Amino acid sequence: MVENVIWPAYLDATCSRADGRRVPEDLAVDEPTVDEIAKAVQQIGYDAIVERDKSYSRAPWDERGRVVVRGAEDSTKNDLVQAVAAYVVAMRE
């Protein structure tokens, strides 16, 4: 089974692309949480596992956690991150 990891930095509007943001600014949000990301992953139809005690390698001092996505074999990681970002933006509106 394929597992993809989504870090909050991937969707964070306060992060630059060099800092790890993977979505365009119009899909980025301020300080996304792992709970929001997990809810968006489940809305798309995949299983989400929240790991709160993890820190992104580019910011090891900041334990924001991560979301492990299972069952996303049919899409690329970039497509998955873009779809999750769109759902998080929609949830915040």
PDB file of N, CA, C and O in Angstrom:
ATOM      1  N   MET A   1       0.840  -1.188   0.000  1.00  0.00           N
ATOM      2  CA  MET A   1       0.000   0.000   0.000  1.00  0.00           C
ATOM      3  C   MET A   1       0.885   1.252   0.000  1.00  0.00           C
ATOM      4  O   MET A   1       1.848   1.356   0.760  1.00  0.00           O
ATOM      5  N   VAL A   2       0.535   2.176  -0.858  1.00  0.00           N
ATOM      6  CA  VAL A   2       1.300   3.411  -0.972  1.00  0.00           C
ATOM      7  C   VAL A   2       0.887   4.375   0.135  1.00  0.00           C
ATOM      8  O   VAL A   2      -0.301   4.553   0.408  1.00  0.00           O
ATOM      9  N   GLU A   3       1.872   4.987   0.763  1.00  0.00           N
ATOM     10  CA  GLU A   3       1.612   6.007   1.782  1.00  0.00           C
ATOM     11  C   GLU A   3       2.258   7.309   1.335  1.00  0.00           C
ATOM     12  O   GLU A   3       3.430   7.332   0.962  1.00  0.00           O
ATOM     13  N   ASN A   4       1.506   8.372   1.372  1.00  0.00           N
ATOM     14  CA  ASN A   4       2.030   9.706   1.112  1.00  0.00           C
ATOM     15  C   ASN A   4       1.962  10.498   2.402  1.00  0.00           C
ATOM     16  O   ASN A   4       1.046  10.315   3.204  1.00  0.00           O
ATOM     17  N   VAL A   5       2.927  11.375   2.602  1.00  0.00           N
ATOM     18  CA  VAL A   5       2.955  12.223   3.788  1.00  0.00           C
ATOM     19  C   VAL A   5       2.683  13.657   3.369  1.00  0.00           C
ATOM     20  O   VAL A   5       3.288  14.165   2.424  1.00  0.00           O
ATOM     21  N   ILE A   6       1.772  14.301   4.077  1.00  0.00           N
ATOM     22  CA  ILE A   6       1.502  15.718   3.844  1.00  0.00           C
ATOM     23  C   ILE A   6       1.864  16.477   5.112  1.00  0.00           C
ATOM     24  O   ILE A   6       1.292  16.252   6.178  1.00  0.00           O
ATOM     25  N   TRP A   7       2.816  17.368   4.973  1.00  0.00           N
ATOM     26  CA  TRP A   7       3.240  18.228   6.079  1.00  0.00           C
ATOM     27  C   TRP A   7       2.475  19.540   5.999  1.00  0.00           C
ATOM     28  O   TRP A   7       2.188  20.002   4.895  1.00  0.00           O
ATOM     29  N   PRO A   8       2.134  20.157   7.122  1.00  0.00           N
ATOM     30  CA  PRO A   8       1.448  21.450   7.083  1.00  0.00           C
ATOM     31  C   PRO A   8       2.204  22.515   6.282  1.00  0.00           C
ATOM     32  O   PRO A   8       1.579  23.392   5.685  1.00  0.00           O
ATOM     33  N   ALA A   9       3.519  22.451   6.260  1.00  0.00           N
ATOM     34  CA  ALA A   9       4.315  23.435   5.512  1.00  0.00           C
ATOM     35  C   ALA A   9       3.970  23.420   4.026  1.00  0.00           C
ATOM     36  O   ALA A   9       4.117  24.439   3.351  1.00  0.00           O
ATOM     37  N   TYR A  10       3.517  22.285   3.508  1.00  0.00           N
ATOM     38  CA  TYR A  10       3.159  22.193   2.096  1.00  0.00           C
ATOM     39  C   TYR A  10       2.042  23.164   1.728  1.00  0.00           C
ATOM     40  O   TYR A  10       1.966  23.622   0.588  1.00  0.00           O
ATOM     41  N   LEU A  11       1.170  23.481   2.699  1.00  0.00           N
ATOM     42  CA  LEU A  11      -0.008  24.320   2.448  1.00  0.00           C
ATOM     43  C   LEU A  11       0.068  25.685   3.114  1.00  0.00           C
ATOM     44  O   LEU A  11      -0.871  26.474   3.007  1.00  0.00           O
ATOM     45  N   ASP A  12       1.162  25.977   3.797  1.00  0.00           N
ATOM     46  CA  ASP A  12       1.272  27.171   4.636  1.00  0.00           C
ATOM     47  C   ASP A  12       1.629  28.424   3.832  1.00  0.00           C
ATOM     48  O   ASP A  12       2.675  28.485   3.186  1.00  0.00           O
ATOM     49  N   ALA A  13       0.746  29.414   3.883  1.00  0.00           N
ATOM     50  CA  ALA A  13       0.957  30.660   3.155  1.00  0.00           C
ATOM     51  C   ALA A  13       2.137  31.456   3.699  1.00  0.00           C
ATOM     52  O   ALA A  13       2.691  32.298   2.992  1.00  0.00           O
ATOM     53  N   THR A  14       2.530  31.199   4.951  1.00  0.00           N
ATOM     54  CA  THR A  14       3.658  31.930   5.522  1.00  0.00           C
ATOM     55  C   THR A  14       4.998  31.331   5.109  1.00  0.00           C
ATOM     56  O   THR A  14       6.047  31.918   5.376  1.00  0.00           O
ATOM     57  N   CYS A  15       4.974  30.171   4.464  1.00  0.00           N
ATOM     58  CA  CYS A  15       6.198  29.530   3.981  1.00  0.00           C
ATOM     59  C   CYS A  15       6.413  29.868   2.511  1.00  0.00           C
ATOM     60  O   CYS A  15       5.465  29.955   1.731  1.00  0.00           O
ATOM     61  N   SER A  16       7.666  30.053   2.155  1.00  0.00           N
ATOM     62  CA  SER A  16       7.998  30.243   0.745  1.00  0.00           C
ATOM     63  C   SER A  16       8.143  28.868   0.098  1.00  0.00           C
ATOM     64  O   SER A  16       8.112  27.841   0.776  1.00  0.00           O
ATOM     65  N   ARG A  17       8.301  28.870  -1.216  1.00  0.00           N
ATOM     66  CA  ARG A  17       8.537  27.600  -1.899  1.00  0.00           C
ATOM     67  C   ARG A  17       9.839  26.973  -1.398  1.00  0.00           C
ATOM     68  O   ARG A  17       9.934  25.753  -1.260  1.00  0.00           O
ATOM     69  N   ALA A  18      10.835  27.811  -1.127  1.00  0.00           N
ATOM     70  CA  ALA A  18      12.116  27.309  -0.621  1.00  0.00           C
ATOM     71  C   ALA A  18      11.972  26.708   0.780  1.00  0.00           C
ATOM     72  O   ALA A  18      12.737  25.820   1.157  1.00  0.00           O
ATOM     73  N   ASP A  19      10.997  27.188   1.545  1.00  0.00           N
ATOM     74  CA  ASP A  19      10.756  26.665   2.886  1.00  0.00           C
ATOM     75  C   ASP A  19       9.880  25.418   2.890  1.00  0.00           C
ATOM     76  O   ASP A  19       9.674  24.808   3.940  1.00  0.00           O
ATOM     77  N   GLY A  20       9.359  25.033   1.716  1.00  0.00           N
ATOM     78  CA  GLY A  20       8.611  23.787   1.637  1.00  0.00           C
ATOM     79  C   GLY A  20       7.184  23.882   1.137  1.00  0.00           C
ATOM     80  O   GLY A  20       6.519  22.857   0.990  1.00  0.00           O
ATOM     81  N   ARG A  21       6.688  25.100   0.868  1.00  0.00           N
ATOM     82  CA  ARG A  21       5.320  25.202   0.357  1.00  0.00           C
ATOM     83  C   ARG A  21       5.247  24.579  -1.030  1.00  0.00           C
ATOM     84  O   ARG A  21       6.103  24.847  -1.873  1.00  0.00           O
ATOM     85  N   ARG A  22       4.234  23.752  -1.278  1.00  0.00           N
ATOM     86  CA  ARG A  22       4.108  23.040  -2.552  1.00  0.00           C
ATOM     87  C   ARG A  22       2.913  23.481  -3.374  1.00  0.00           C
ATOM     88  O   ARG A  22       2.705  22.979  -4.478  1.00  0.00           O
ATOM     89  N   VAL A  23       2.131  24.402  -2.860  1.00  0.00           N
ATOM     90  CA  VAL A  23       0.946  24.853  -3.594  1.00  0.00           C
ATOM     91  C   VAL A  23       1.097  26.334  -3.932  1.00  0.00           C
ATOM     92  O   VAL A  23       1.847  27.049  -3.268  1.00  0.00           O
ATOM     93  N   PRO A  24       0.386  26.798  -4.966  1.00  0.00           N
ATOM     94  CA  PRO A  24       0.435  28.226  -5.275  1.00  0.00           C
ATOM     95  C   PRO A  24      -0.189  29.047  -4.148  1.00  0.00           C
ATOM     96  O   PRO A  24      -0.945  28.523  -3.330  1.00  0.00           O
ATOM     97  N   GLU A  25       0.133  30.325  -4.118  1.00  0.00           N
ATOM     98  CA  GLU A  25      -0.334  31.177  -3.017  1.00  0.00           C
ATOM     99  C   GLU A  25      -1.852  31.225  -2.899  1.00  0.00           C
ATOM    100  O   GLU A  25      -2.365  31.380  -1.791  1.00  0.00           O
ATOM    101  N   ASP A  26      -2.583  31.099  -3.995  1.00  0.00           N
ATOM    102  CA  ASP A  26      -4.041  31.154  -3.915  1.00  0.00           C
ATOM    103  C   ASP A  26      -4.652  29.905  -3.276  1.00  0.00           C
ATOM    104  O   ASP A  26      -5.820  29.925  -2.890  1.00  0.00           O
ATOM    105  N   LEU A  27      -3.883  28.821  -3.159  1.00  0.00           N
ATOM    106  CA  LEU A  27      -4.352  27.616  -2.470  1.00  0.00           C
ATOM    107  C   LEU A  27      -3.736  27.456  -1.083  1.00  0.00           C
ATOM    108  O   LEU A  27      -4.072  26.521  -0.356  1.00  0.00           O
ATOM    109  N   ALA A  28      -2.841  28.360  -0.719  1.00  0.00           N
ATOM    110  CA  ALA A  28      -2.184  28.287   0.587  1.00  0.00           C
ATOM    111  C   ALA A  28      -3.038  28.988   1.642  1.00  0.00           C
ATOM    112  O   ALA A  28      -3.774  29.925   1.331  1.00  0.00           O
ATOM    113  N   VAL A  29      -2.934  28.528   2.892  1.00  0.00           N
ATOM    114  CA  VAL A  29      -3.657  29.131   4.018  1.00  0.00           C
ATOM    115  C   VAL A  29      -2.663  29.418   5.142  1.00  0.00           C
ATOM    116  O   VAL A  29      -1.576  28.841   5.190  1.00  0.00           O
ATOM    117  N   ASP A  30      -3.050  30.312   6.039  1.00  0.00           N
ATOM    118  CA  ASP A  30      -2.195  30.630   7.176  1.00  0.00           C
ATOM    119  C   ASP A  30      -2.262  29.514   8.211  1.00  0.00           C
ATOM    120  O   ASP A  30      -3.341  29.150   8.678  1.00  0.00           O
ATOM    121  N   GLU A  31      -1.108  28.983   8.560  1.00  0.00           N
ATOM    122  CA  GLU A  31      -0.952  27.983   9.604  1.00  0.00           C
ATOM    123  C   GLU A  31      -1.988  26.857   9.549  1.00  0.00           C
ATOM    124  O   GLU A  31      -2.819  26.743  10.449  1.00  0.00           O
ATOM    125  N   PRO A  32      -1.949  26.033   8.514  1.00  0.00           N
ATOM    126  CA  PRO A  32      -2.875  24.896   8.465  1.00  0.00           C
ATOM    127  C   PRO A  32      -2.554  23.886   9.563  1.00  0.00           C
ATOM    128  O   PRO A  32      -1.393  23.713   9.934  1.00  0.00           O
ATOM    129  N   THR A  33      -3.571  23.230  10.074  1.00  0.00           N
ATOM    130  CA  THR A  33      -3.372  22.240  11.134  1.00  0.00           C
ATOM    131  C   THR A  33      -3.472  20.832  10.549  1.00  0.00           C
ATOM    132  O   THR A  33      -4.039  20.629   9.476  1.00  0.00           O
ATOM    133  N   VAL A  34      -2.917  19.878  11.268  1.00  0.00           N
ATOM    134  CA  VAL A  34      -3.003  18.492  10.811  1.00  0.00           C
ATOM    135  C   VAL A  34      -4.453  17.999  10.833  1.00  0.00           C
ATOM    136  O   VAL A  34      -4.822  17.132  10.040  1.00  0.00           O
ATOM    137  N   ASP A  35      -5.269  18.539  11.727  1.00  0.00           N
ATOM    138  CA  ASP A  35      -6.674  18.142  11.778  1.00  0.00           C
ATOM    139  C   ASP A  35      -7.419  18.604  10.526  1.00  0.00           C
ATOM    140  O   ASP A  35      -8.223  17.857   9.969  1.00  0.00           O
ATOM    141  N   GLU A  36      -7.151  19.833  10.085  1.00  0.00           N
ATOM    142  CA  GLU A  36      -7.760  20.330   8.846  1.00  0.00           C
ATOM    143  C   GLU A  36      -7.322  19.495   7.647  1.00  0.00           C
ATOM    144  O   GLU A  36      -8.130  19.147   6.787  1.00  0.00           O
ATOM    145  N   ILE A  37      -6.043  19.182   7.606  1.00  0.00           N
ATOM    146  CA  ILE A  37      -5.506  18.396   6.494  1.00  0.00           C
ATOM    147  C   ILE A  37      -6.114  17.004   6.488  1.00  0.00           C
ATOM    148  O   ILE A  37      -6.501  16.502   5.433  1.00  0.00           O
ATOM    149  N   ALA A  38      -6.204  16.370   7.662  1.00  0.00           N
ATOM    150  CA  ALA A  38      -6.788  15.028   7.761  1.00  0.00           C
ATOM    151  C   ALA A  38      -8.251  15.033   7.334  1.00  0.00           C
ATOM    152  O   ALA A  38      -8.701  14.112   6.653  1.00  0.00           O
ATOM    153  N   LYS A  39      -8.988  16.053   7.724  1.00  0.00           N
ATOM    154  CA  LYS A  39     -10.398  16.153   7.334  1.00  0.00           C
ATOM    155  C   LYS A  39     -10.526  16.307   5.826  1.00  0.00           C
ATOM    156  O   LYS A  39     -11.411  15.706   5.215  1.00  0.00           O
ATOM    157  N   ALA A  40      -9.652  17.105   5.219  1.00  0.00           N
ATOM    158  CA  ALA A  40      -9.667  17.287   3.764  1.00  0.00           C
ATOM    159  C   ALA A  40      -9.316  15.979   3.052  1.00  0.00           C
ATOM    160  O   ALA A  40      -9.928  15.644   2.038  1.00  0.00           O
ATOM    161  N   VAL A  41      -8.345  15.249   3.572  1.00  0.00           N
ATOM    162  CA  VAL A  41      -7.963  13.956   2.983  1.00  0.00           C
ATOM    163  C   VAL A  41      -9.151  12.994   3.018  1.00  0.00           C
ATOM    164  O   VAL A  41      -9.412  12.289   2.043  1.00  0.00           O
ATOM    165  N   GLN A  42      -9.855  12.968   4.121  1.00  0.00           N
ATOM    166  CA  GLN A  42     -11.017  12.081   4.240  1.00  0.00           C
ATOM    167  C   GLN A  42     -12.142  12.512   3.308  1.00  0.00           C
ATOM    168  O   GLN A  42     -12.865  11.664   2.785  1.00  0.00           O
ATOM    169  N   GLN A  43     -12.304  13.817   3.091  1.00  0.00           N
ATOM    170  CA  GLN A  43     -13.312  14.324   2.154  1.00  0.00           C
ATOM    171  C   GLN A  43     -13.018  13.860   0.734  1.00  0.00           C
ATOM    172  O   GLN A  43     -13.937  13.605  -0.044  1.00  0.00           O
ATOM    173  N   ILE A  44     -11.737  13.753   0.398  1.00  0.00           N
ATOM    174  CA  ILE A  44     -11.335  13.298  -0.930  1.00  0.00           C
ATOM    175  C   ILE A  44     -11.579  11.796  -1.077  1.00  0.00           C
ATOM    176  O   ILE A  44     -11.767  11.300  -2.188  1.00  0.00           O
ATOM    177  N   GLY A  45     -11.576  11.082   0.034  1.00  0.00           N
ATOM    178  CA  GLY A  45     -11.873   9.661  -0.011  1.00  0.00           C
ATOM    179  C   GLY A  45     -10.732   8.741   0.361  1.00  0.00           C
ATOM    180  O   GLY A  45     -10.783   7.545   0.073  1.00  0.00           O
ATOM    181  N   TYR A  46      -9.708   9.275   0.994  1.00  0.00           N
ATOM    182  CA  TYR A  46      -8.572   8.452   1.403  1.00  0.00           C
ATOM    183  C   TYR A  46      -8.519   8.360   2.924  1.00  0.00           C
ATOM    184  O   TYR A  46      -9.137   9.155   3.633  1.00  0.00           O
ATOM    185  N   ASP A  47      -7.773   7.380   3.406  1.00  0.00           N
ATOM    186  CA  ASP A  47      -7.577   7.224   4.846  1.00  0.00           C
ATOM    187  C   ASP A  47      -6.456   8.149   5.300  1.00  0.00           C
ATOM    188  O   ASP A  47      -5.429   8.268   4.632  1.00  0.00           O
ATOM    189  N   ALA A  48      -6.660   8.801   6.436  1.00  0.00           N
ATOM    190  CA  ALA A  48      -5.670   9.739   6.968  1.00  0.00           C
ATOM    191  C   ALA A  48      -5.285   9.327   8.383  1.00  0.00           C
ATOM    192  O   ALA A  48      -6.142   9.019   9.211  1.00  0.00           O
ATOM    193  N   ILE A  49      -3.986   9.326   8.644  1.00  0.00           N
ATOM    194  CA  ILE A  49      -3.466   9.043   9.977  1.00  0.00           C
ATOM    195  C   ILE A  49      -2.691  10.273  10.428  1.00  0.00           C
ATOM    196  O   ILE A  49      -1.749  10.695   9.758  1.00  0.00           O
ATOM    197  N   VAL A  50      -3.080  10.846  11.552  1.00  0.00           N
ATOM    198  CA  VAL A  50      -2.419  12.037  12.080  1.00  0.00           C
ATOM    199  C   VAL A  50      -1.308  11.607  13.029  1.00  0.00           C
ATOM    200  O   VAL A  50      -1.529  10.824  13.953  1.00  0.00           O
ATOM    201  N   GLU A  51      -0.123  12.128  12.788  1.00  0.00           N
ATOM    202  CA  GLU A  51       1.025  11.896  13.677  1.00  0.00           C
ATOM    203  C   GLU A  51       1.460  13.262  14.207  1.00  0.00           C
ATOM    204  O   GLU A  51       2.150  14.015  13.520  1.00  0.00           O
ATOM    205  N   ARG A  52       1.051  13.568  15.428  1.00  0.00           N
ATOM    206  CA  ARG A  52       1.249  14.900  16.001  1.00  0.00           C
ATOM    207  C   ARG A  52       2.674  15.176  16.496  1.00  0.00           C
ATOM    208  O   ARG A  52       3.064  16.337  16.619  1.00  0.00           O
ATOM    209  N   ASP A  53       3.439  14.152  16.776  1.00  0.00           N
ATOM    210  CA  ASP A  53       4.756  14.344  17.382  1.00  0.00           C
ATOM    211  C   ASP A  53       5.886  14.412  16.359  1.00  0.00           C
ATOM    212  O   ASP A  53       7.043  14.193  16.718  1.00  0.00           O
ATOM    213  N   LYS A  54       5.588  14.706  15.113  1.00  0.00           N
ATOM    214  CA  LYS A  54       6.605  14.771  14.062  1.00  0.00           C
ATOM    215  C   LYS A  54       6.899  16.223  13.706  1.00  0.00           C
ATOM    216  O   LYS A  54       6.049  17.101  13.857  1.00  0.00           O
ATOM    217  N   SER A  55       8.123  16.456  13.230  1.00  0.00           N
ATOM    218  CA  SER A  55       8.485  17.803  12.779  1.00  0.00           C
ATOM    219  C   SER A  55       9.107  17.719  11.389  1.00  0.00           C
ATOM    220  O   SER A  55       9.871  16.804  11.081  1.00  0.00           O
ATOM    221  N   TYR A  56       8.763  18.684  10.573  1.00  0.00           N
ATOM    222  CA  TYR A  56       9.242  18.773   9.192  1.00  0.00           C
ATOM    223  C   TYR A  56      10.747  19.001   9.203  1.00  0.00           C
ATOM    224  O   TYR A  56      11.257  19.752  10.034  1.00  0.00           O
ATOM    225  N   SER A  57      11.451  18.364   8.293  1.00  0.00           N
ATOM    226  CA  SER A  57      12.915  18.417   8.307  1.00  0.00           C
ATOM    227  C   SER A  57      13.482  19.821   8.113  1.00  0.00           C
ATOM    228  O   SER A  57      14.591  20.110   8.563  1.00  0.00           O
ATOM    229  N   ARG A  58      12.737  20.682   7.455  1.00  0.00           N
ATOM    230  CA  ARG A  58      13.219  22.060   7.261  1.00  0.00           C
ATOM    231  C   ARG A  58      12.929  22.952   8.464  1.00  0.00           C
ATOM    232  O   ARG A  58      13.412  24.083   8.525  1.00  0.00           O
ATOM    233  N   ALA A  59      12.149  22.455   9.416  1.00  0.00           N
ATOM    234  CA  ALA A  59      11.854  23.192  10.651  1.00  0.00           C
ATOM    235  C   ALA A  59      11.783  22.201  11.810  1.00  0.00           C
ATOM    236  O   ALA A  59      10.710  21.996  12.378  1.00  0.00           O
ATOM    237  N   PRO A  60      12.911  21.583  12.169  1.00  0.00           N
ATOM    238  CA  PRO A  60      12.882  20.529  13.188  1.00  0.00           C
ATOM    239  C   PRO A  60      12.487  21.015  14.585  1.00  0.00           C
ATOM    240  O   PRO A  60      12.142  20.193  15.435  1.00  0.00           O
ATOM    241  N   TRP A  61      12.527  22.288  14.841  1.00  0.00           N
ATOM    242  CA  TRP A  61      12.165  22.849  16.147  1.00  0.00           C
ATOM    243  C   TRP A  61      10.648  23.007  16.304  1.00  0.00           C
ATOM    244  O   TRP A  61      10.157  23.252  17.406  1.00  0.00           O
ATOM    245  N   ASP A  62       9.914  22.865  15.201  1.00  0.00           N
ATOM    246  CA  ASP A  62       8.482  23.144  15.188  1.00  0.00           C
ATOM    247  C   ASP A  62       7.698  21.846  14.988  1.00  0.00           C
ATOM    248  O   ASP A  62       7.540  21.392  13.855  1.00  0.00           O
ATOM    249  N   GLU A  63       7.207  21.247  16.068  1.00  0.00           N
ATOM    250  CA  GLU A  63       6.450  19.995  15.989  1.00  0.00           C
ATOM    251  C   GLU A  63       4.995  20.283  15.634  1.00  0.00           C
ATOM    252  O   GLU A  63       4.140  20.395  16.512  1.00  0.00           O
ATOM    253  N   ARG A  64       4.731  20.401  14.346  1.00  0.00           N
ATOM    254  CA  ARG A  64       3.367  20.660  13.879  1.00  0.00           C
ATOM    255  C   ARG A  64       2.666  19.374  13.475  1.00  0.00           C
ATOM    256  O   ARG A  64       1.458  19.372  13.239  1.00  0.00           O
ATOM    257  N   GLY A  65       3.407  18.291  13.395  1.00  0.00           N
ATOM    258  CA  GLY A  65       2.821  17.015  13.027  1.00  0.00           C
ATOM    259  C   GLY A  65       2.803  16.812  11.524  1.00  0.00           C
ATOM    260  O   GLY A  65       3.307  17.634  10.759  1.00  0.00           O
ATOM    261  N   ARG A  66       2.207  15.692  11.118  1.00  0.00           N
ATOM    262  CA  ARG A  66       2.070  15.371   9.705  1.00  0.00           C
ATOM    263  C   ARG A  66       0.864  14.462   9.535  1.00  0.00           C
ATOM    264  O   ARG A  66       0.351  13.900  10.502  1.00  0.00           O
ATOM    265  N   VAL A  67       0.422  14.328   8.297  1.00  0.00           N
ATOM    266  CA  VAL A  67      -0.697  13.444   7.981  1.00  0.00           C
ATOM    267  C   VAL A  67      -0.200  12.404   6.983  1.00  0.00           C
ATOM    268  O   VAL A  67       0.328  12.747   5.925  1.00  0.00           O
ATOM    269  N   VAL A  68      -0.374  11.136   7.331  1.00  0.00           N
ATOM    270  CA  VAL A  68      -0.020  10.039   6.440  1.00  0.00           C
ATOM    271  C   VAL A  68      -1.291   9.644   5.695  1.00  0.00           C
ATOM    272  O   VAL A  68      -2.317   9.354   6.311  1.00  0.00           O
ATOM    273  N   VAL A  69      -1.216   9.634   4.370  1.00  0.00           N
ATOM    274  CA  VAL A  69      -2.366   9.333   3.516  1.00  0.00           C
ATOM    275  C   VAL A  69      -2.187   7.937   2.938  1.00  0.00           C
ATOM    276  O   VAL A  69      -1.168   7.631   2.319  1.00  0.00           O
ATOM    277  N   ARG A  70      -3.185   7.104   3.148  1.00  0.00           N
ATOM    278  CA  ARG A  70      -3.146   5.740   2.608  1.00  0.00           C
ATOM    279  C   ARG A  70      -4.218   5.581   1.531  1.00  0.00           C
ATOM    280  O   ARG A  70      -5.302   6.158   1.616  1.00  0.00           O
ATOM    281  N   GLY A  71      -3.888   4.793   0.532  1.00  0.00           N
ATOM    282  CA  GLY A  71      -4.868   4.476  -0.505  1.00  0.00           C
ATOM    283  C   GLY A  71      -4.890   5.436  -1.667  1.00  0.00           C
ATOM    284  O   GLY A  71      -5.865   5.456  -2.418  1.00  0.00           O
ATOM    285  N   ALA A  72      -3.860   6.229  -1.845  1.00  0.00           N
ATOM    286  CA  ALA A  72      -3.836   7.219  -2.928  1.00  0.00           C
ATOM    287  C   ALA A  72      -2.950   6.760  -4.078  1.00  0.00           C
ATOM    288  O   ALA A  72      -2.185   7.549  -4.634  1.00  0.00           O
ATOM    289  N   GLU A  73      -3.055   5.487  -4.431  1.00  0.00           N
ATOM    290  CA  GLU A  73      -2.210   4.948  -5.494  1.00  0.00           C
ATOM    291  C   GLU A  73      -2.544   5.523  -6.862  1.00  0.00           C
ATOM    292  O   GLU A  73      -1.683   5.582  -7.740  1.00  0.00           O
ATOM    293  N   ASP A  74      -3.788   5.946  -7.047  1.00  0.00           N
ATOM    294  CA  ASP A  74      -4.246   6.387  -8.356  1.00  0.00           C
ATOM    295  C   ASP A  74      -3.916   7.836  -8.689  1.00  0.00           C
ATOM    296  O   ASP A  74      -4.229   8.300  -9.785  1.00  0.00           O
ATOM    297  N   SER A  75      -3.288   8.561  -7.764  1.00  0.00           N
ATOM    298  CA  SER A  75      -2.944   9.960  -8.052  1.00  0.00           C
ATOM    299  C   SER A  75      -1.497  10.239  -7.653  1.00  0.00           C
ATOM    300  O   SER A  75      -0.918   9.555  -6.809  1.00  0.00           O
ATOM    301  N   THR A  76      -0.937  11.260  -8.286  1.00  0.00           N
ATOM    302  CA  THR A  76       0.421  11.662  -7.930  1.00  0.00           C
ATOM    303  C   THR A  76       0.386  12.453  -6.630  1.00  0.00           C
ATOM    304  O   THR A  76      -0.668  12.942  -6.222  1.00  0.00           O
ATOM    305  N   LYS A  77       1.519  12.577  -5.992  1.00  0.00           N
ATOM    306  CA  LYS A  77       1.572  13.322  -4.736  1.00  0.00           C
ATOM    307  C   LYS A  77       1.193  14.781  -4.965  1.00  0.00           C
ATOM    308  O   LYS A  77       0.497  15.381  -4.146  1.00  0.00           O
ATOM    309  N   ASN A  78       1.651  15.350  -6.077  1.00  0.00           N
ATOM    310  CA  ASN A  78       1.324  16.740  -6.366  1.00  0.00           C
ATOM    311  C   ASN A  78      -0.185  16.932  -6.518  1.00  0.00           C
ATOM    312  O   ASN A  78      -0.740  17.890  -5.981  1.00  0.00           O
ATOM    313  N   ASP A  79      -0.852  16.034  -7.242  1.00  0.00           N
ATOM    314  CA  ASP A  79      -2.303  16.120  -7.396  1.00  0.00           C
ATOM    315  C   ASP A  79      -3.006  15.996  -6.048  1.00  0.00           C
ATOM    316  O   ASP A  79      -3.975  16.706  -5.778  1.00  0.00           O
ATOM    317  N   LEU A  80      -2.517  15.099  -5.210  1.00  0.00           N
ATOM    318  CA  LEU A  80      -3.088  14.899  -3.886  1.00  0.00           C
ATOM    319  C   LEU A  80      -2.957  16.166  -3.035  1.00  0.00           C
ATOM    320  O   LEU A  80      -3.927  16.600  -2.414  1.00  0.00           O
ATOM    321  N   VAL A  81      -1.770  16.753  -3.008  1.00  0.00           N
ATOM    322  CA  VAL A  81      -1.538  17.959  -2.208  1.00  0.00           C
ATOM    323  C   VAL A  81      -2.400  19.113  -2.716  1.00  0.00           C
ATOM    324  O   VAL A  81      -2.955  19.867  -1.918  1.00  0.00           O
ATOM    325  N   GLN A  82      -2.514  19.255  -4.031  1.00  0.00           N
ATOM    326  CA  GLN A  82      -3.342  20.324  -4.611  1.00  0.00           C
ATOM    327  C   GLN A  82      -4.812  20.151  -4.212  1.00  0.00           C
ATOM    328  O   GLN A  82      -5.479  21.121  -3.852  1.00  0.00           O
ATOM    329  N   ALA A  83      -5.309  18.917  -4.276  1.00  0.00           N
ATOM    330  CA  ALA A  83      -6.705  18.653  -3.919  1.00  0.00           C
ATOM    331  C   ALA A  83      -6.956  18.906  -2.433  1.00  0.00           C
ATOM    332  O   ALA A  83      -7.982  19.478  -2.063  1.00  0.00           O
ATOM    333  N   VAL A  84      -6.032  18.486  -1.595  1.00  0.00           N
ATOM    334  CA  VAL A  84      -6.159  18.722  -0.156  1.00  0.00           C
ATOM    335  C   VAL A  84      -6.153  20.226   0.123  1.00  0.00           C
ATOM    336  O   VAL A  84      -6.954  20.714   0.920  1.00  0.00           O
ATOM    337  N   ALA A  85      -5.271  20.941  -0.518  1.00  0.00           N
ATOM    338  CA  ALA A  85      -5.202  22.394  -0.323  1.00  0.00           C
ATOM    339  C   ALA A  85      -6.515  23.064  -0.714  1.00  0.00           C
ATOM    340  O   ALA A  85      -6.986  23.959  -0.013  1.00  0.00           O
ATOM    341  N   ALA A  86      -7.106  22.640  -1.823  1.00  0.00           N
ATOM    342  CA  ALA A  86      -8.376  23.218  -2.266  1.00  0.00           C
ATOM    343  C   ALA A  86      -9.483  22.965  -1.235  1.00  0.00           C
ATOM    344  O   ALA A  86     -10.304  23.847  -0.981  1.00  0.00           O
ATOM    345  N   TYR A  87      -9.508  21.771  -0.643  1.00  0.00           N
ATOM    346  CA  TYR A  87     -10.498  21.475   0.384  1.00  0.00           C
ATOM    347  C   TYR A  87     -10.266  22.288   1.655  1.00  0.00           C
ATOM    348  O   TYR A  87     -11.225  22.750   2.274  1.00  0.00           O
ATOM    349  N   VAL A  88      -9.020  22.466   2.047  1.00  0.00           N
ATOM    350  CA  VAL A  88      -8.733  23.263   3.245  1.00  0.00           C
ATOM    351  C   VAL A  88      -9.174  24.716   3.023  1.00  0.00           C
ATOM    352  O   VAL A  88      -9.754  25.331   3.917  1.00  0.00           O
ATOM    353  N   VAL A  89      -8.903  25.258   1.849  1.00  0.00           N
ATOM    354  CA  VAL A  89      -9.342  26.632   1.536  1.00  0.00           C
ATOM    355  C   VAL A  89     -10.863  26.706   1.601  1.00  0.00           C
ATOM    356  O   VAL A  89     -11.410  27.650   2.172  1.00  0.00           O
ATOM    357  N   ALA A  90     -11.548  25.731   1.029  1.00  0.00           N
ATOM    358  CA  ALA A  90     -13.012  25.715   1.029  1.00  0.00           C
ATOM    359  C   ALA A  90     -13.568  25.595   2.455  1.00  0.00           C
ATOM    360  O   ALA A  90     -14.578  26.223   2.776  1.00  0.00           O
ATOM    361  N   MET A  91     -12.924  24.802   3.304  1.00  0.00           N
ATOM    362  CA  MET A  91     -13.387  24.638   4.688  1.00  0.00           C
ATOM    363  C   MET A  91     -13.255  25.932   5.471  1.00  0.00           C
ATOM    364  O   MET A  91     -14.056  26.199   6.366  1.00  0.00           O
ATOM    365  N   ARG A  92     -12.260  26.734   5.147  1.00  0.00           N
ATOM    366  CA  ARG A  92     -12.042  27.983   5.890  1.00  0.00           C
ATOM    367  C   ARG A  92     -12.936  29.117   5.420  1.00  0.00           C
ATOM    368  O   ARG A  92     -13.051  30.136   6.100  1.00  0.00           O
ATOM    369  N   GLU A  93     -13.567  28.955   4.275  1.00  0.00           N
ATOM    370  CA  GLU A  93     -14.419  30.050   3.761  1.00  0.00           C
ATOM    371  C   GLU A  93     -15.773  30.073   4.420  1.00  0.00           C
ATOM    372  O   GLU A  93     -16.600  30.927   4.101  1.00  0.00           O
TER     373      GLU A  93
END
